[in-house]
């Protein structure tokens, strides 16, 4: 099958008339590719060549805009379609699909490499009876072999709108551009020789820069001469291109003290200003520390608009409503007041998320239902699922810590019971650590028979006393 498709592609390429060899803006295209679908990989995430199907794709392409094509691919292939969520069982079926795609071109067709991204909508007919739909997303790479012929490689991920129908497809073949092409462009004139056509040049008789549509910038200050009040002296846009040597915001030609900063009300000359921030000491709230006028002359090290003297976090940018401190998790509490600054929570819990009632019920359930082999610290198989729920709770509350306490009844030697309770608590600790819970977030302790919650005289009471408590808490 594969050899037949490749041979067909080569014969099709050789059969093209040489009149189509000169690329000149062809509007249509035909793609012919061998395609290999894999419906199992999205379920197992394991690549196995035995899961690949095979088939043929024929695609019609229409040029819509300089960077946009319309693609209509038709495919017919055989695929191994999964019948269970693990991808263990499959049925080999014939499939036909028809898609409508938009192709975003990253480079234009005449280039040696002509790639595009695509997305769209498609219908799939399985075994000539079952119709389902999918959303294809992918990338195509086309390598130019001739002026109208490309080697075409294509990969796509198809999001199935029905269960078990996500699939990955790769393809390879040929792409041919068709059409008469465009007329030759008119001759371009450039009177001033600056590389910008006169039709686009705002200063066609004076050589200039492309950034200014062909107009010059003599002083190279980023302001074209036609808009520059001082075209022979480099300046700033704020001063219409004029210089300001002392940086006081007053152009040198209007500054009575161009080498000493001063306020506009003194025509640019300095005033009594101990910290040199341009604000007279008489009105400077911080006369010995330079700061912006907007903050009364007081400094703002972190640039958050809150003066350092009023900023609880002067070295970390924050918000005015938080007295200059950040609120990283956006829960309305400033980070210094937030016990969990990176996890949102209510103020009533000092910014930490509260443990949901259903999660506390899981921990209470675990206390009586985590079981061990008699007289040992070996967890029973049924206890592992409960501990997995405990691990899930810890993963969802990353700021909380866990204290594991082991308890026994009063039957047997007290020293043995003490050691057994410690070992059982440690077994739970080790299992949770193996599930990825940081050991720094957990501790364990054994209490032996010292903390009964029921009467050890009765079997029911002893059963309650044999327990492992899971205490989740915040520092």
N, C-alpha and C positions, 0 to 999 in steps of 0.2 A: 504493500500500500504506500509506504513512505517513498520508496524508489519511484513508483509510478507518479506520485505528486511532484517530486523534484524534477523528473524528466519532463513532465507536462509544463512546469514553469520555465524550464530552459527552452523548450520548443516555442513557447509563447513569446519569449523575449526575442528569439532569433527571427520570428515571423513578423515583427514590427517593421513597417516601412521606414526607410532611412529619412523620409521627409519629416518624420517626427523627431529626429535626432537633435535638432537645434531648439533648445529651451528658450521660449520667449513669453512666458506667463501663461501656460496652459491652465485652463479652468477646471478640467475634469481629470479623474484618475481611476484606475482599476488596480486593486490589490489581490494577489492570489497567494495564499499561504497554507502551509501545513500547520495544523493546530493540535496541541496535546493538552487535554483537560485533566485536572486532578481534583476530584470531589472529596477525597479522603483527608488530604493535608489540612484543611481548615479545622477538622475535628481533632486530629491526632497531633498536629504540628510536627510530624515526622515525615521527611521526604523519602518516598520509596518509589523507584521507577516502575515497579509492578503495578502501582495505582494509576499510572498514566493511561489515558485513552488516546485515540488518534482520529484525525479527520481532516476536512478541507474547509477553508474559509475563502469566500469571494466577497470583496468589499468595493462598493462604489463610493467615490470621494468627489465632493463638489466644493470648489473654492467660493467662500462667502465674503471674506475680507482679508486684508494683508496678513492678519494673524489668526484667522479662523476658518476652519473647514467644517463641512457636514459629512459625516461618514455613515454609510448604511451597509454593514457587514451581514452576510448570510453564511451560516455554518451548518455543516452536517458531519456528525462524528459519532463514535461509540465511546461510552464512558462507564466507569465503575461507579454506580450511584449507591451511596450508603443507605442502609435501612435501619440503622440504630445510631444513637448519639455518640457512641464510642468509635464508630467507623470500622467495627470488626466484621460486620456482614455487609456485602454489597451485591447488587444485581447489575450485570452488564446489559445496557440498553442503548438503542440508537436514539440520538437526539438531533433535532433541528432547531436552530435559533436565528432570530432576525432582530437586529438592534438598530436604534437611531442614536447617533453619537454626535457630540460637538468636540472638535479637535482644536486645542490651543497650540498654535505653532510657536516653538521657541526660536527657530531660525527659518528663513525663507527657503523655498525649494531649490534655488540654484546652488546652494552650499553643498560641500562634500557630505556633510552630515546634516540631516534634516529631521530633527526630533519633534514630537508633539505629545502633549498630555491629552487624555480624552476621558469623557464621562457621558453617561446617557441612560437609556432605558431599553430593556429588551424582553422579548418573549421567547420561551423555550417549550418545544413540543417533544415529550418523551414517549417513546414506543408508539408514536402516531396516535396517542390517545390522551395523555396527561399534559395539560397546559399550565405552565407557571411563569412567573415574571422575576426579573432580576435587574439590579443596577450595576452596570459594568464601570470600573474605574481602572485606568492604566496608563502605560507609557509605550510609545513606539519609537524606534530608532531606525532611520533609513539612511543607507550609505550609497552615495551616487556611484553607479557603474558606467552610465552613459548619460547624455544630456536629458533624456526623459525616462531613464530606467534606474531603479534603486533596489539594492538588497534591503529587505524589510524585516526587522525583528520586532516582535510585539509581545508584551506581557500585560495581563490584566487580572484583577481580582473582581469576581462577580458576587455581589451581595444578593443572596437569594431572598425573595419575599416570602417563600415557604420554608418550613423547617428542613434542615439537613441538605439545603441546596446551595450554600456558599461554595464557591470553587475557584481554583487558581488555573489560569490558562496561559500557555506560552505558544508562540507561533513564529514561523520563519518562512519567508518566501520572497516574492518580487512585487514591486510597486511600479506602475507605469503611468506617466502623465500624458494626457491626451488634449487635443485642441489646436486651434490655429495660431494662438499667441497674440501678443499686443503689437501695435505699431511702434516704430522707432521714435525715441523721444526727440523733441526739438533741440536745436543747438543752444547751449547755455552760454550767455555772455557775462563777463565779469570785468567791467571797465577799470576798476582800481586794483585788480589782481590780488585781492585779499582772500580768494577762495570761496566767496559768497556770491551766488548769482545775483545779477542786478535786480531781478524780479523780487528777491528777498532782502535786498540790501537797503537799509534806511539811509545810508550815506554812500551812494554808489560811486562817487568821484573821489572819496578819501578812504584809503585803506584802513580797515578797522578789525574788530574782533567778532567772532561768531556769537559770543555771549551777549554782545550788544547789537546784534543784527547788523553787523558791518560797520558800526560807528567806532571811532577811536577813543582811547583812554590814555591821554598823553602822560599824566603823572602816575598811572598804574595804581590808583587807589580804589579801583572797583566801581568808579562812577564815571559814566561816559561824559565826554567833554561837553556835550550839549546840555547836560543837567548839572555840570560841575561849576560852582561859583568861583572856584580857584583851580582852573584846569592845568596850571603849570606847577601846582604844589599839592602833594599828596595830603589828603585829609580824611575826614570821617563822613559817613552818610548823614549822621545827625546834624552836622554843620554844613550840609550841601557841598561836601567835598573840600572844605577849607580846613587847614591844620589848627591844632590846639596843643601847643607844646607843653603847657603846664597841666593839661587835663582837667581844667576847671569848668568845661562845658561852654566856654566863650571863645569864639574864633579869634585867632591871633590878631587879625586886622581890626577887631573891635575891642581887644583886651588891652587896657592901659598898663597891665603888668603881665606880659605874655609868658614870663618865665617863673612867675610865682602865682600859685592858685589863689583865687579869691572869689567871693560871691558876685552875682550879677549886680546887686544893689550898690556894690563898690566898684563897678566896671572892671571886675576881674582882679582887683588888688586885694591882698590879704588883710585880715582883721585879727583882733586878739583871739587867738585860737591855739591853746596850749597843746592839744592833741593833733592838730593839723588836719582835722576832718572837714574843714570848710564851714564849720558852725561856730559862731561867736561864743566864747566861754559864758557870756551872760545868759544865753538861751540854751546852752548845751547841758542836757541832763547828766551826761557823763563827761565832764570837761577834760579828764585825764586819760580817756580811752577813746580812740577814734571809732566812730560809727556812722551809719547813714542818717540823713536828715529825716527820713520817714520814721525812725525810731528815736528821735530827739537827740541824735548824736551818740547813742549807746551802741556798743558792739553786739553782733549776732553771729557767733562763731559758726553755728551750723546752718545759717542762712534760711531759717524757717519763718522769719518775720516776727519772732518773739525775742525781745532784747534779753541778753544773757542774764541781766539782773532779775528778770521776771521769769526766766526759763528754768523749769525743774530739770530739764535734760539739755544743757547748753551745748553739748558736743554731739547730739543725735537729733536729726531733723524731725520735727513733730508738728502738731497742730496747735493753733491758738486756743481752741476749746479744751485742749489737754495740757494747757500751761507749757506748751513747747515740747511735750513728750509724744512719742509715737504710740499708735494703737495698732500693732502689727496684725492682730487677728480681727480687727474691726468690730469688736463686741461692745464698744463704748467705754472701756476701761483703759486708762493709760498703762503702758507696759510696766512701770514701776509698781503699780497697784494691782497688777494682774498676776495671779498665781500661775496661770497658764497663758503666757503672752502670745503663743503661736497657735492656740486652739481656742475658738470662740466659746464663751459660756456666759451665763447670767451674772449680774453683779452680786446677787444673793449668794453665789458660790465663789465669789472673788474671781470671776472671769473664767472659771473652769467649767467644762460641761458636766451636768449632773448625771449621775448613773440612773438610767431608766429603770422603772419598776420591774419590767420583765427581765432585765439583766440581773437585778438583785435577786429575783426569784430563782434564776439559774444558779447563782452562787449558793443560795439557801438549799436548793435541791442537791447541789454537788456535795454539801456538807454531810448528808446522810446517805448519799448514793454512790460515792466513790468507795469502792470495795477492794479488799486485798485477800490473798490466799490466807487461810487460817494460820494464825501465829507467825505470819511472814509480812514482809514489806513489798511483796510482788503484787502489782496492780492486776486486777482481773480484766479480761478482754472487754467486758461491758463498761468498765470505768473509763476507757480511753475516749469514747465518744463524748462523755461528760467533760473530761479535761480539755478536749478539743473546743468545746463551747466556752470554757473558761479562757482559753488562749485567744479565741475570737473576741471576747469582751475586752481583754487587755490590749489587743491590737486596735480596737475602736476607741479606747481611752488612753492614749499614749502618755498622758501626764500623770496617770495614777500608778501607784505601786501596790504590790500584793504581799500580804503576810499570811503564810501557811502555818496553821497550828495543828499538830497531831494529838489525838486523845485516845485513851483506852478505857475499858471498864476496869473493875477492881479484881477481876479473877486472875490468880497467879501471883508471881513474885513482882513486887513494886519496881524493883530495879530493872527487871526484864521488860515490864510494861513501859517504863520510862524510855529505855533504849528503842523498843519497838515503835513507840509513838514518834520519836525523832526520825527513825528510818522511814516510816510511812510518809511523814511530811516531806522528807528529802526525796522520796520516790516521785511525789507529785511535782516538786521543784525541778527535778532532773527532766521529767517528761515535758514540762512547759518550756524549759530552756531548750530542749531538743526541737520544739516547735517554733523556735526563733524569738522567744521572749527573752529580753536582756536580763542576765543574772543580776545586774545592778538595780533592776526594778523589783526584785523578789527577795524574800527572806523566809526562813522556815525555822520552826522551833517545836520541840516535843514537850508535852505537859504530862505525859503518862496518865495516871488515874487521878491527878490532883484537882481537876476541874470538871466534876460530873455535872450534867444538866438534868439528870434523872436519878432515881433510886436504883443503886446497883444491886439491891436485894432481889429485884424482879428481872426476868429475862427481857421484858420490853424496855425497862430502864437501862439495862446493860447494853442493849442494842443501840439505844440513842447515844450512850456515852462513847461507843466506838465510832469515832467520826474524824473527819479532817475539815477544819474550818478555813474558808477562803475570805480573808478580810481585805477589801480593796479600799485604799485610802490615798490622800494627798499629803505631801510633806507640809 
